Amino acid sequence: MLKRYLAGPKACPKEFVYNPSLESCYLFVTYEITWYQARQICQAHKSQLASIESEAEQVFLAGSLASNPQLRGFSYFLSGSDAKKEGQWIWTSTNKPFEYTRWGTNEPSSHGYPKECVMMYHPVGYNWADVGCTTIYRAICEINLQQRSPFIG
């Protein structure tokens, strides 16, 4: 069961889901928006688009999406982008290059039209795909409590 709120020195805002082993809080945006709009929405919630930096984080997020009827069946933007240099993927929320990846088969594809943003793609078990930043999907926001001062919910 997902813990919605953690009281104490490290707390998530009430609408966020807390993962104690990752020390992060996540907000699942449940309406479709562009990647640019998703960044703004996350910033308005004092967070950033999510960066998946480990297998544990991928498993937690994919499991959270697949197990919740209100979340499953949709794809979700992450903070990944190669807009600065084609093929060099970074997490825009941290400006760090990808060290961990979970690309779907034949991804990133980048053919047909510019695909500079990353999403968790539901038809392939929430593995990643590159997509156009102006397409519309849902999004995941993250507050990394190891890097930020705590929020009081």
C-alpha positions in Angstrom: 0.0 0.0 0.0 1.3 3.5 -0.9 1.8 5.9 2.0 0.2 9.2 1.2 1.8 11.3 3.9 4.7 11.0 6.3 4.6 13.0 9.5 8.0 13.9 11.0 11.1 15.7 9.9 10.8 14.5 6.2 7.3 15.0 5.0 5.6 15.1 1.6 2.8 17.4 0.6 -0.5 15.6 1.1 -1.2 15.0 -2.6 2.2 13.2 -3.0 3.0 9.6 -2.5 6.1 8.9 -0.3 8.6 6.1 -0.9 10.8 5.8 2.2 13.5 3.6 0.7 14.1 6.2 -2.1 13.5 9.2 0.1 11.3 10.8 -2.5 7.8 12.0 -2.9 5.8 11.6 -6.2 2.8 13.3 -7.6 0.9 11.6 -10.5 -0.6 14.2 -12.7 -3.9 12.6 -13.9 -4.7 14.7 -16.9 -2.9 15.0 -20.2 -0.5 17.9 -20.9 2.6 18.6 -23.0 6.1 18.1 -21.4 6.5 21.8 -21.1 3.2 22.2 -19.2 4.2 19.2 -17.1 7.4 21.0 -16.0 5.4 24.1 -15.1 2.8 22.1 -13.1 5.6 20.3 -11.2 7.3 23.6 -10.4 4.0 25.0 -9.2 3.9 22.0 -6.7 7.5 22.8 -5.6 8.8 19.7 -7.4 10.4 18.7 -10.7 9.5 16.1 -13.4 10.6 12.8 -12.1 14.1 11.4 -12.8 14.4 7.6 -12.6 17.9 6.9 -11.5 17.7 3.3 -10.3 15.9 0.0 -11.0 14.3 0.3 -7.5 12.8 3.7 -8.6 11.6 2.2 -11.9 10.0 -0.8 -10.2 8.3 1.5 -7.6 6.8 3.9 -10.2 5.8 1.2 -12.7 4.2 -0.8 -9.9 2.4 2.3 -8.6 1.0 3.0 -12.0 0.0 -0.6 -12.8 -1.7 -1.2 -9.5 -3.9 1.9 -9.3 -7.0 1.8 -11.6 -7.0 5.6 -11.8 -3.3 5.6 -13.0 -2.9 2.5 -15.1 -3.4 2.5 -18.9 -1.8 5.9 -19.4 1.8 7.0 -20.3 3.7 9.5 -18.1 6.3 12.1 -18.9 9.6 12.1 -17.0 12.3 14.8 -16.9 14.5 13.1 -19.5 15.4 15.0 -22.7 18.0 15.2 -25.4 17.0 18.6 -26.6 20.4 20.1 -26.0 22.3 17.5 -28.0 20.7 14.7 -30.0 21.3 11.3 -28.4 22.7 12.7 -25.2 20.0 12.1 -22.7 19.9 14.1 -19.4 17.5 14.4 -16.6 16.5 18.1 -16.9 15.5 18.2 -13.2 19.1 17.5 -12.1 21.1 18.2 -15.3 22.7 14.8 -14.9 23.2 12.3 -17.8 21.4 9.0 -17.7 23.3 6.4 -15.8 20.3 4.0 -15.4 18.0 3.4 -18.4 14.9 1.3 -19.0 14.2 2.0 -22.8 11.6 -0.1 -24.5 12.6 -2.3 -27.5 13.9 -0.1 -30.4 14.0 3.0 -28.2 15.0 5.7 -28.3 13.8 5.8 -31.9 13.9 9.5 -32.9 12.6 8.8 -36.4 9.8 10.5 -38.2 9.7 13.7 -36.1 11.7 15.3 -33.3 11.5 13.2 -30.2 13.3 15.0 -27.4 11.4 14.0 -24.3 11.0 10.7 -22.3 7.9 9.0 -21.1 7.0 5.8 -19.2 5.1 4.1 -22.0 2.2 1.9 -20.7 1.8 -0.5 -23.6 5.3 -1.9 -22.9 5.2 -2.3 -19.1 6.1 1.4 -18.5 9.5 1.0 -20.1 10.7 4.3 -21.6 10.1 5.8 -25.1 11.2 9.0 -26.6 8.4 11.3 -27.8 7.8 14.8 -29.0 7.6 17.3 -26.2 4.4 18.8 -27.6 2.5 15.6 -27.6 0.2 15.1 -24.6 0.5 12.6 -21.8 0.2 12.5 -18.1 3.3 13.3 -15.9 5.1 12.3 -12.7 6.5 15.0 -10.4 9.1 14.3 -7.8 10.5 15.8 -4.6 13.8 14.2 -3.7 14.0 14.7 0.0 17.8 13.9 0.0 18.4 17.0 -2.1 15.7 19.4 -0.8 14.6 20.7 2.5 11.5 18.9 3.9 7.9 20.1 3.1 5.3 20.1 5.8 2.1 18.6 4.4 
